[in-house]
């Protein structure tokens, strides 16, 4: 979930022109100019008790409340520590797990995952009144 959510965050809020590819995290040697996320020794990955999504929010100064709420969900699913226990967590986890199971192609997983995350983000955004 962290990888799909981080990919959505990068394309939506950090670099809309980013070209992403999902690779094996331990055996991959990056090409010149590539930045790695949510993988071993990546430039953007877990730090302390924060998942990659949280690290990206912090490093890029993204403080919007709906993104923080999504970060809590991603954190709990990825780290399984139930720190935030948001009521939406099990549903979004089930949805993204289903997307990963149904779509073998990485780009399809990212596309469908992005649609789900965009919908949850919009729900949080409207509830917070930040149109």
DRENTORKOL-3810 file (N, C-alpha, C; in nm, 4 decimals):
REM DRENTORKOL-3810
@n.u->0.0822; n.v->-0.1194; n.w->0.0000; ca.u->0.0000; ca.v->0.0000; ca.w->0.0000; c.u->0.0861; c.v->0.1252; c.w->0.0000
@n.u->0.1957; n.v->0.1245; n.w->0.0743; ca.u->0.2820; ca.v->0.2429; ca.w->0.0833; c.u->0.3372; c.v->0.2793; c.w->-0.0538
@n.u->0.3752; n.v->0.1801; n.w->-0.1308; ca.u->0.4327; ca.v->0.2063; ca.w->-0.2622; c.u->0.3280; c.v->0.2657; c.w->-0.3571
@n.u->0.2082; n.v->0.2099; n.w->-0.3591; ca.u->0.1016; ca.v->0.2630; ca.w->-0.4451; c.u->0.0623; c.v->0.4029; c.w->-0.3997
@n.u->0.0467; n.v->0.4214; n.w->-0.2690; ca.u->0.0083; ca.v->0.5526; ca.w->-0.2172; c.u->0.1179; c.v->0.6560; c.w->-0.2426
@n.u->0.2425; n.v->0.6178; n.w->-0.2263; ca.u->0.3539; ca.v->0.7107; ca.w->-0.2507; c.u->0.3620; c.v->0.7479; c.w->-0.3982
@n.u->0.3371; n.v->0.6521; n.w->-0.4860; ca.u->0.3372; ca.v->0.6814; ca.w->-0.6293; c.u->0.2280; c.v->0.7829; c.w->-0.6621
@n.u->0.1089; n.v->0.7640; n.w->-0.6059; ca.u->0.0003; ca.v->0.8611; ca.w->-0.6260; c.u->0.0415; c.v->0.9989; c.w->-0.5745
@n.u->0.0987; n.v->1.0045; n.w->-0.4553; ca.u->0.1395; ca.v->1.1312; ca.w->-0.3957; c.u->0.2434; c.v->1.2019; c.w->-0.4836
@n.u->0.3394; n.v->1.1280; n.w->-0.5321; ca.u->0.4439; ca.v->1.1864; ca.w->-0.6171; c.u->0.3819; c.v->1.2455; c.w->-0.7433
@n.u->0.3005; n.v->1.1675; n.w->-0.8115; ca.u->0.2414; ca.v->1.2153; ca.w->-0.9372; c.u->0.1391; c.v->1.3262; c.w->-0.9147
@n.u->0.0707; n.v->1.3237; n.w->-0.8048; ca.u->-0.0376; ca.v->1.4204; ca.w->-0.7809; c.u->0.0117; c.v->1.5514; c.w->-0.7204
@n.u->0.1108; n.v->1.5458; n.w->-0.6298; ca.u->0.1486; ca.v->1.6648; ca.w->-0.5542; c.u->0.2960; c.v->1.7051; c.w->-0.5656
@n.u->0.3818; n.v->1.6141; n.w->-0.6066; ca.u->0.5252; ca.v->1.6439; ca.w->-0.6057; c.u->0.5789; c.v->1.6648; c.w->-0.7472
@n.u->0.5552; n.v->1.5702; n.w->-0.8352; ca.u->0.6069; ca.v->1.5804; ca.w->-0.9725; c.u->0.5110; c.v->1.5111; c.w->-1.0689
@n.u->0.4158; n.v->1.5865; n.w->-1.1248; ca.u->0.3178; ca.v->1.5260; ca.w->-1.2165; c.u->0.3812; c.v->1.4605; c.w->-1.3397
@n.u->0.5028; n.v->1.4975; n.w->-1.3722; ca.u->0.5710; ca.v->1.4402; ca.w->-1.4886; c.u->0.6589; c.v->1.3200; c.w->-1.4522
@n.u->0.6560; n.v->1.2786; n.w->-1.3268; ca.u->0.7413; ca.v->1.1675; ca.w->-1.2825; c.u->0.7105; c.v->1.0413; c.w->-1.3624
@n.u->0.8161; n.v->0.9732; n.w->-1.4021; ca.u->0.8032; ca.v->0.8430; ca.w->-1.4670; c.u->0.8413; c.v->0.7396; c.w->-1.3617
@n.u->0.7481; n.v->0.6538; n.w->-1.3313; ca.u->0.7678; ca.v->0.5580; ca.w->-1.2233; c.u->0.7791; c.v->0.4169; c.w->-1.2786
@n.u->0.8622; n.v->0.3389; n.w->-1.2139; ca.u->0.8682; ca.v->0.1963; ca.w->-1.2448; c.u->0.8874; c.v->0.1223; c.w->-1.1131
@n.u->0.8174; n.v->0.0128; n.w->-1.0998; ca.u->0.8286; ca.v->-0.0678; ca.w->-0.9793; c.u->0.9310; c.v->-0.1773; c.w->-1.0054
@n.u->1.0266; n.v->-0.1886; n.w->-0.9159; ca.u->1.1354; ca.v->-0.2841; ca.w->-0.9329; c.u->1.1572; c.v->-0.3596; c.w->-0.8022
@n.u->1.2335; n.v->-0.4671; n.w->-0.8092; ca.u->1.2708; ca.v->-0.5406; ca.w->-0.6885; c.u->1.3591; c.v->-0.4506; c.w->-0.6032
@n.u->1.3216; n.v->-0.4318; n.w->-0.4802; ca.u->1.3901; ca.v->-0.3363; ca.w->-0.3939; c.u->1.5309; c.v->-0.3719; c.w->-0.3520
@n.u->1.5684; n.v->-0.4969; n.w->-0.3510; ca.u->1.6999; ca.v->-0.5338; ca.w->-0.2995; c.u->1.8062; c.v->-0.5519; c.w->-0.4079
@n.u->1.7646; n.v->-0.5889; n.w->-0.5259; ca.u->1.8624; ca.v->-0.6214; ca.w->-0.6302; c.u->1.8695; c.v->-0.5172; c.w->-0.7405
@n.u->1.8104; n.v->-0.4019; n.w->-0.7195; ca.u->1.8039; ca.v->-0.3029; ca.w->-0.8262; c.u->1.9134; c.v->-0.1977; c.w->-0.8107
@n.u->1.9846; n.v->-0.1724; n.w->-0.9186; ca.u->2.0835; ca.v->-0.0648; ca.w->-0.9213; c.u->2.0232; c.v->0.0500; c.w->-1.0016
@n.u->2.0056; n.v->0.1668; n.w->-0.9390; ca.u->1.9402; ca.v->0.2762; ca.w->-1.0104; c.u->2.0251; c.v->0.3297; c.w->-1.1250
@n.u->1.9561; n.v->0.3736; n.w->-1.2270; ca.u->2.0213; ca.v->0.4377; ca.w->-1.3408; c.u->2.0504; c.v->0.5825; c.w->-1.3018
@n.u->2.1415; n.v->0.6493; n.w->-1.3705; ca.u->2.1696; ca.v->0.7897; ca.w->-1.3392; c.u->2.0421; c.v->0.8744; c.w->-1.3453
@n.u->2.0234; n.v->0.9551; n.w->-1.2437; ca.u->1.9073; ca.v->1.0437; ca.w->-1.2380; c.u->1.7833; c.v->0.9822; c.w->-1.1759
@n.u->1.7845; n.v->0.8528; n.w->-1.1500; ca.u->1.6688; ca.v->0.7896; ca.w->-1.0879; c.u->1.6707; c.v->0.8108; c.w->-0.9373
@n.u->1.5534; n.v->0.8393; n.w->-0.8827; ca.u->1.5352; ca.v->0.8469; ca.w->-0.7380; c.u->1.4464; c.v->0.7306; c.w->-0.6973
@n.u->1.4841; n.v->0.6633; n.w->-0.5912; ca.u->1.4106; ca.v->0.5456; ca.w->-0.5457; c.u->1.3215; c.v->0.5815; c.w->-0.4274
@n.u->1.2041; n.v->0.5185; n.w->-0.4242; ca.u->1.1141; ca.v->0.5384; ca.w->-0.3104; c.u->1.0575; c.v->0.4052; c.w->-0.2649
@n.u->1.0334; n.v->0.3977; n.w->-0.1364; ca.u->0.9771; ca.v->0.2794; ca.w->-0.0715; c.u->1.0521; c.v->0.1523; c.w->-0.1082
@n.u->1.1844; n.v->0.1607; n.w->-0.0988; ca.u->1.2662; ca.v->0.0427; ca.w->-0.1207; c.u->1.3971; c.v->0.0559; c.w->-0.0427
@n.u->1.4631; n.v->-0.0535; n.w->-0.0224; ca.u->1.5879; ca.v->-0.0590; ca.w->0.0525; c.u->1.6872; c.v->0.0436; c.w->-0.0021
@n.u->1.7412; n.v->0.1246; n.w->0.0853; ca.u->1.8390; ca.v->0.2284; ca.w->0.0541; c.u->1.7880; c.v->0.3342; c.w->-0.0431
@n.u->1.6555; n.v->0.3464; n.w->-0.0550; ca.u->1.5978; ca.v->0.4478; ca.w->-0.1425; c.u->1.6173; c.v->0.5875; c.w->-0.0860
@n.u->1.6133; n.v->0.6855; n.w->-0.1749; ca.u->1.6247; ca.v->0.8241; ca.w->-0.1311; c.u->1.5025; c.v->0.8666; c.w->-0.0496
@n.u->1.3894; n.v->0.8043; n.w->-0.0773; ca.u->1.2650; ca.v->0.8309; ca.w->-0.0043; c.u->1.2082; c.v->0.6971; c.w->0.0393
@n.u->1.2278; n.v->0.6660; n.w->0.1653; ca.u->1.1807; ca.v->0.5386; ca.w->0.2179; c.u->1.1505; c.v->0.5566; c.w->0.3662
@n.u->1.1242; n.v->0.4505; n.w->0.4362; ca.u->1.0936; ca.v->0.4596; ca.w->0.5788; c.u->1.2064; c.v->0.5297; c.w->0.6540
@n.u->1.1685; n.v->0.6125; n.w->0.7489; ca.u->1.2647; ca.v->0.6760; ca.w->0.8393; c.u->1.2075; c.v->0.6672; c.w->0.9794
@n.u->1.2835; n.v->0.6056; n.w->1.0688; ca.u->1.2338; ca.v->0.5877; ca.w->1.2051; c.u->1.1040; c.v->0.5093; c.w->1.2028
@n.u->0.9993; n.v->0.5655; n.w->1.2631; ca.u->0.8695; ca.v->0.4977; ca.w->1.2643; c.u->0.7727; c.v->0.5588; c.w->1.1631
@n.u->0.8267; n.v->0.6202; n.w->1.0583; ca.u->0.7435; ca.v->0.6789; ca.w->0.9529; c.u->0.7540; c.v->0.5963; c.w->0.8253
@n.u->0.6395; n.v->0.5745; n.w->0.7609; ca.u->0.6394; ca.v->0.5064; ca.w->0.6320; c.u->0.6809; c.v->0.6043; c.w->0.5227
@n.u->0.7015; n.v->0.5542; n.w->0.4038; ca.u->0.7475; ca.v->0.6363; ca.w->0.2924; c.u->0.6525; c.v->0.7511; c.w->0.2634
@n.u->0.5231; n.v->0.7265; n.w->0.2650; ca.u->0.4241; ca.v->0.8309; ca.w->0.2394; c.u->0.4419; c.v->0.9458; c.w->0.3382
@n.u->0.4614; n.v->0.9136; n.w->0.4650; ca.u->0.4821; ca.v->1.0167; ca.w->0.5673; c.u->0.6131; c.v->1.0918; c.w->0.5436
@n.u->0.7163; n.v->1.0203; n.w->0.5054; ca.u->0.8464; ca.v->1.0829; ca.w->0.4771; c.u->0.8325; c.v->1.1809; c.w->0.3608
@n.u->0.7622; n.v->1.1409; n.w->0.2555; ca.u->0.7422; ca.v->1.2308; ca.w->0.1418; c.u->0.6658; c.v->1.3564; c.w->0.1838
@n.u->0.5617; n.v->1.3399; n.w->0.2633; ca.u->0.4868; ca.v->1.4573; ca.w->0.3116; c.u->0.5795; c.v->1.5530; c.w->0.3851
@n.u->0.6603; n.v->1.4984; n.w->0.4728; ca.u->0.7505; ca.v->1.5812; ca.w->0.5529; c.u->0.8565; c.v->1.6494; c.w->0.4669
@n.u->0.9221; n.v->1.5725; n.w->0.3834; ca.u->1.0325; ca.v->1.6284; ca.w->0.3043; c.u->0.9876; c.v->1.7336; c.w->0.2038
@n.u->0.8646; n.v->1.7215; n.w->0.1540; ca.u->0.8163; ca.v->1.8177; ca.w->0.0551; c.u->0.7226; c.v->1.9216; c.w->0.1151
@n.u->0.7111; n.v->1.9228; n.w->0.2484; ca.u->0.6328; ca.v->2.0251; ca.w->0.3159; c.u->0.4844; c.v->2.0208; c.w->0.2846
@n.u->0.4316; n.v->1.9023; n.w->0.2590; ca.u->0.2888; ca.v->1.8875; ca.w->0.2299; c.u->0.2140; c.v->1.8711; c.w->0.3615
@n.u->0.1361; n.v->1.9712; n.w->0.3978; ca.u->0.0732; ca.v->1.9725; ca.w->0.5294; c.u->-0.0787; c.v->1.9721; c.w->0.5253
@n.u->-0.1356; n.v->1.9579; n.w->0.4093; ca.u->-0.2807; ca.v->1.9612; ca.w->0.3931; c.u->-0.3457; c.v->1.8504; c.w->0.4774
@n.u->-0.4502; n.v->1.8855; n.w->0.5504; ca.u->-0.5163; ca.v->1.7914; ca.w->0.6419; c.u->-0.5597; c.v->1.6616; c.w->0.5739
@n.u->-0.6212; n.v->1.6653; n.w->0.4551; ca.u->-0.6602; ca.v->1.5380; ca.w->0.3924; c.u->-0.5417; c.v->1.4463; c.w->0.3634
@n.u->-0.4279; n.v->1.5023; n.w->0.3318; ca.u->-0.3090; ca.v->1.4202; ca.w->0.3101; c.u->-0.2604; c.v->1.3587; c.w->0.4406
@n.u->-0.2704; n.v->1.4322; n.w->0.5494; ca.u->-0.2315; ca.v->1.3783; ca.w->0.6800; c.u->-0.3215; c.v->1.2609; c.w->0.7177
@n.u->-0.4509; n.v->1.2735; n.w->0.6887; ca.u->-0.5431; ca.v->1.1637; ca.w->0.7187; c.u->-0.5082; c.v->1.0405; c.w->0.6359
@n.u->-0.4783; n.v->1.0608; n.w->0.5084; ca.u->-0.4345; ca.v->0.9480; ca.w->0.4252; c.u->-0.3051; c.v->0.8883; c.w->0.4787
@n.u->-0.2148; n.v->0.9729; n.w->0.5235; ca.u->-0.0878; ca.v->0.9245; ca.w->0.5784; c.u->-0.1113; c.v->0.8344; c.w->0.6995
@n.u->-0.2081; n.v->0.8672; n.w->0.7806; ca.u->-0.2385; ca.v->0.7833; ca.w->0.8972; c.u->-0.2856; c.v->0.6452; c.w->0.8538
@n.u->-0.3677; n.v->0.6404; n.w->0.7499; ca.u->-0.4155; ca.v->0.5118; ca.w->0.6982; c.u->-0.2995; c.v->0.4312; c.w->0.6403
@n.u->-0.2205; n.v->0.4949; n.w->0.5555; ca.u->-0.1073; ca.v->0.4262; ca.w->0.4926; c.u->-0.0114; c.v->0.3759; c.w->0.6002
@n.u->0.0153; n.v->0.4580; n.w->0.7000; ca.u->0.1041; ca.v->0.4191; ca.w->0.8097; c.u->0.0531; c.v->0.2908; c.w->0.8762
@n.u->-0.0736; n.v->0.2913; n.w->0.9162; ca.u->-0.1264; ca.v->0.1757; ca.w->0.9886; c.u->-0.1270; c.v->0.0489; c.w->0.9047
@n.u->-0.1562; n.v->0.0602; n.w->0.7759; ca.u->-0.1551; ca.v->-0.0581; ca.w->0.6904; c.u->-0.0119; c.v->-0.1066; c.w->0.6710
@n.u->0.0779; n.v->-0.0150; n.w->0.6447; ca.u->0.2151; ca.v->-0.0540; ca.w->0.6121; c.u->0.2926; c.v->-0.1023; c.w->0.7347
@n.u->0.2806; n.v->-0.0317; n.w->0.8452; ca.u->0.3583; ca.v->-0.0662; ca.w->0.9642; c.u->0.2838; c.v->-0.1582; c.w->1.0606
@n.u->0.1550; n.v->-0.1725; n.w->1.0394; ca.u->0.0720; ca.v->-0.2637; ca.w->1.1188; c.u->0.0827; c.v->-0.2390; c.w->1.2689
@n.u->0.0960; n.v->-0.1120; n.w->1.3070; ca.u->0.1053; ca.v->-0.0823; ca.w->1.4500; c.u->-0.0230; c.v->-0.0219; c.w->1.5071
@n.u->-0.1207; n.v->0.0025; n.w->1.4221; ca.u->-0.2520; ca.v->0.0535; ca.w->1.4644; c.u->-0.2412; c.v->0.1824; c.w->1.5455
@n.u->-0.1411; n.v->0.2620; n.w->1.5161; ca.u->-0.1197; ca.v->0.3877; ca.w->1.5883; c.u->-0.2401; c.v->0.4806; c.w->1.5763
@n.u->-0.2951; n.v->0.4923; n.w->1.4568; ca.u->-0.4015; ca.v->0.5907; ca.w->1.4337; c.u->-0.5413; c.v->0.5302; c.w->1.4360
@n.u->-0.5547; n.v->0.4058; n.w->1.3991; ca.u->-0.6811; ca.v->0.3318; ca.w->1.4038; c.u->-0.7970; c.v->0.4087; c.w->1.3402
@n.u->-0.7731; n.v->0.4667; n.w->1.2241; ca.u->-0.8785; ca.v->0.5382; ca.w->1.1527; c.u->-0.9831; c.v->0.4371; c.w->1.1054
@n.u->-1.1108; n.v->0.4724; n.w->1.1112; ca.u->-1.2148; ca.v->0.3767; ca.w->1.0709; c.u->-1.2097; c.v->0.3405; c.w->0.9217
@n.u->-1.1491; n.v->0.4247; n.w->0.8395; ca.u->-1.1411; ca.v->0.3984; ca.w->0.6959; c.u->-1.0301; c.v->0.2996; c.w->0.6591
@n.u->-0.9405; n.v->0.2729; n.w->0.7509; ca.u->-0.8220; ca.v->0.1926; ca.w->0.7194; c.u->-0.8545; c.v->0.0538; c.w->0.6650
@n.u->-0.9376; n.v->-0.0264; n.w->0.7313; ca.u->-0.9619; ca.v->-0.1619; ca.w->0.6781; c.u->-1.0222; c.v->-0.1614; c.w->0.5374
@n.u->-1.1118; n.v->-0.0680; n.w->0.5099; ca.u->-1.1743; ca.v->-0.0627; ca.w->0.3775; c.u->-1.0756; c.v->-0.0270; c.w->0.2683
@n.u->-0.9930; n.v->0.0733; n.w->0.2924; ca.u->-0.8953; ca.v->0.1126; ca.w->0.1912; c.u->-0.7890; c.v->0.0037; c.w->0.1743
@n.u->-0.7512; n.v->-0.0592; n.w->0.2842; ca.u->-0.6563; ca.v->-0.1698; ca.w->0.2739; c.u->-0.7140; c.v->-0.2827; c.w->0.1878
@n.u->-0.8384; n.v->-0.3173; n.w->0.2105; ca.u->-0.9031; ca.v->-0.4247; ca.w->0.1337; c.u->-0.9119; c.v->-0.3865; c.w->-0.0134
@n.u->-0.9488; n.v->-0.2612; n.w->-0.0420; ca.u->-0.9607; ca.v->-0.2154; ca.w->-0.1799; c.u->-0.8267; c.v->-0.2215; c.w->-0.2521
@n.u->-0.7202; n.v->-0.1693; n.w->-0.1908; ca.u->-0.5894; ca.v->-0.1701; ca.w->-0.2569; c.u->-0.5314; c.v->-0.3110; c.w->-0.2677
@n.u->-0.5611; n.v->-0.3960; n.w->-0.1711; ca.u->-0.5191; ca.v->-0.5361; ca.w->-0.1821; c.u->-0.5885; c.v->-0.6012; c.w->-0.3009
@n.u->-0.7172; n.v->-0.5744; n.w->-0.3167; ca.u->-0.7907; ca.v->-0.6278; ca.w->-0.4309; c.u->-0.7351; c.v->-0.5782; c.w->-0.5633
@n.u->-0.7008; n.v->-0.4503; n.w->-0.5696; ca.u->-0.6411; ca.v->-0.3950; ca.w->-0.6914; c.u->-0.5117; c.v->-0.4677; c.w->-0.7243
@n.u->-0.4290; n.v->-0.4905; n.w->-0.6242; ca.u->-0.3017; ca.v->-0.5598; ca.w->-0.6467; c.u->-0.3249; c.v->-0.7042; c.w->-0.6920
@n.u->-0.4285; n.v->-0.7676; n.w->-0.6418; ca.u->-0.4568; ca.v->-0.9061; ca.w->-0.6799; c.u->-0.5151; c.v->-0.9170; c.w->-0.8201
@n.u->-0.5981; n.v->-0.8220; n.w->-0.8578; ca.u->-0.6668; ca.v->-0.8265; ca.w->-0.9870; c.u->-0.5764; c.v->-0.7847; c.w->-1.1020
@n.u->-0.4860; n.v->-0.6918; n.w->-1.0759; ca.u->-0.4030; ca.v->-0.6355; ca.w->-1.1817; c.u->-0.2573; c.v->-0.6785; c.w->-1.1631
@n.u->-0.2079; n.v->-0.7611; n.w->-1.2530; ca.u->-0.0692; ca.v->-0.8061; ca.w->-1.2455; c.u->0.0274; c.v->-0.6994; c.w->-1.2959
@n.u->-0.0195; n.v->-0.6136; n.w->-1.3851; ca.u->0.0626; ca.v->-0.5084; ca.w->-1.4444; c.u->0.0801; c.v->-0.3922; c.w->-1.3460
@n.u->0.2046; n.v->-0.3535; n.w->-1.3242; ca.u->0.2329; ca.v->-0.2458; ca.w->-1.2278; c.u->0.1619; c.v->-0.1159; c.w->-1.2625
@n.u->0.1624; n.v->-0.0779; n.w->-1.3886; ca.u->0.0995; ca.v->0.0484; ca.w->-1.4273; c.u->-0.0506; c.v->0.0446; c.w->-1.4007
@n.u->-0.1143; n.v->-0.0694; n.w->-1.4229; ca.u->-0.2570; ca.v->-0.0830; ca.w->-1.3930; c.u->-0.2803; c.v->-0.0727; c.w->-1.2425
@n.u->-0.1939; n.v->-0.1342; n.w->-1.1641; ca.u->-0.2058; ca.v->-0.1226; ca.w->-1.0181; c.u->-0.1939; c.v->0.0229; c.w->-0.9748
@n.u->-0.0963; n.v->0.0927; n.w->-1.0306; ca.u->-0.0780; ca.v->0.2332; ca.w->-0.9942; c.u->-0.1971; c.v->0.3180; c.w->-1.0385
@n.u->-0.2489; n.v->0.2924; n.w->-1.1567; ca.u->-0.3611; ca.v->0.3702; ca.w->-1.2098; c.u->-0.4878; c.v->0.3482; c.w->-1.1263
@n.u->-0.5205; n.v->0.2229; n.w->-1.0992; ca.u->-0.6407; ca.v->0.1934; ca.w->-1.0214; c.u->-0.6239; c.v->0.2346; c.w->-0.8752
@n.u->-0.5041; n.v->0.2149; n.w->-0.8220; ca.u->-0.4770; ca.v->0.2598; ca.w->-0.6856; c.u->-0.4880; c.v->0.4103; c.w->-0.6739
@n.u->-0.4383; n.v->0.4814; n.w->-0.7749; ca.u->-0.4464; ca.v->0.6276; ca.w->-0.7746; c.u->-0.5917; c.v->0.6733; c.w->-0.7757
@n.u->-0.6765; n.v->0.6060; n.w->-0.8521; ca.u->-0.8180; ca.v->0.6431; ca.w->-0.8565; c.u->-0.8825; c.v->0.6251; c.w->-0.7191
@n.u->-0.8500; n.v->0.5162; n.w->-0.6525; ca.u->-0.9050; ca.v->0.4923; ca.w->-0.5187; c.u->-0.8552; c.v->0.5978; c.w->-0.4197
@n.u->-0.7264; n.v->0.6243; n.w->-0.4217; ca.u->-0.6685; ca.v->0.7227; ca.w->-0.3297; c.u->-0.7207; c.v->0.8633; c.w->-0.3580
@n.u->-0.7359; n.v->0.8968; n.w->-0.4841; ca.u->-0.7908; ca.v->1.0278; ca.w->-0.5207; c.u->-0.9325; c.v->1.0440; c.w->-0.4654
@n.u->-1.0100; n.v->0.9378; n.w->-0.4719; ca.u->-1.1466; ca.v->0.9425; ca.w->-0.4199; c.u->-1.1494; c.v->0.9612; c.w->-0.2688
@n.u->-1.0658; n.v->0.8892; n.w->-0.1982; ca.u->-1.0606; ca.v->0.9044; ca.w->-0.0522; c.u->-1.0083; c.v->1.0432; c.w->-0.0158
@n.u->-0.9047; n.v->1.0891; n.w->-0.0864; ca.u->-0.8515; ca.v->1.2231; ca.w->-0.0642; c.u->-0.9617; c.v->1.3281; c.w->-0.0832
@n.u->-1.0374; n.v->1.3160; n.w->-0.1914; ca.u->-1.1442; ca.v->1.4136; ca.w->-0.2191; c.u->-1.2507; c.v->1.4099; c.w->-0.1104
@n.u->-1.2828; n.v->1.2923; n.w->-0.0626; ca.u->-1.3796; ca.v->1.2796; ca.w->0.0465; c.u->-1.3297; c.v->1.3526; c.w->0.1712
@n.u->-1.2039; n.v->1.3314; n.w->0.2061; ca.u->-1.1458; ca.v->1.4004; ca.w->0.3219; c.u->-1.1404; c.v->1.5521; c.w->0.2982
@n.u->-1.1046; n.v->1.5905; n.w->0.1778; ca.u->-1.0917; ca.v->1.7325; ca.w->0.1452; c.u->-1.2258; c.v->1.8043; c.w->0.1572
@n.u->-1.3302; n.v->1.7443; n.w->0.1043; ca.u->-1.4620; ca.v->1.8073; ca.w->0.1118; c.u->-1.5156; c.v->1.8090; c.w->0.2537
@n.u->-1.4876; n.v->1.7032; n.w->0.3270; ca.u->-1.5323; ca.v->1.7000; ca.w->0.4666; c.u->-1.4648; c.v->1.8092; c.w->0.5475
@n.u->-1.3389; n.v->1.8382; n.w->0.5135; ca.u->-1.2645; ca.v->1.9424; ca.w->0.5842; c.u->-1.2995; c.v->2.0820; c.w->0.5311
@n.u->-1.3729; n.v->2.0869; n.w->0.4204; ca.u->-1.4112; ca.v->2.2150; ca.w->0.3640; c.u->-1.2973; c.v->2.2875; c.w->0.2961
@n.u->-1.1987; n.v->2.2142; n.w->0.2417; ca.u->-1.0832; ca.v->2.2758; ca.w->0.1752; c.u->-1.0923; c.v->2.2548; c.w->0.0255
@n.u->-1.1892; n.v->2.3175; n.w->-0.0360; ca.u->-1.2077; ca.v->2.3015; ca.w->-0.1810; c.u->-1.1067; c.v->2.3785; c.w->-0.2510
END
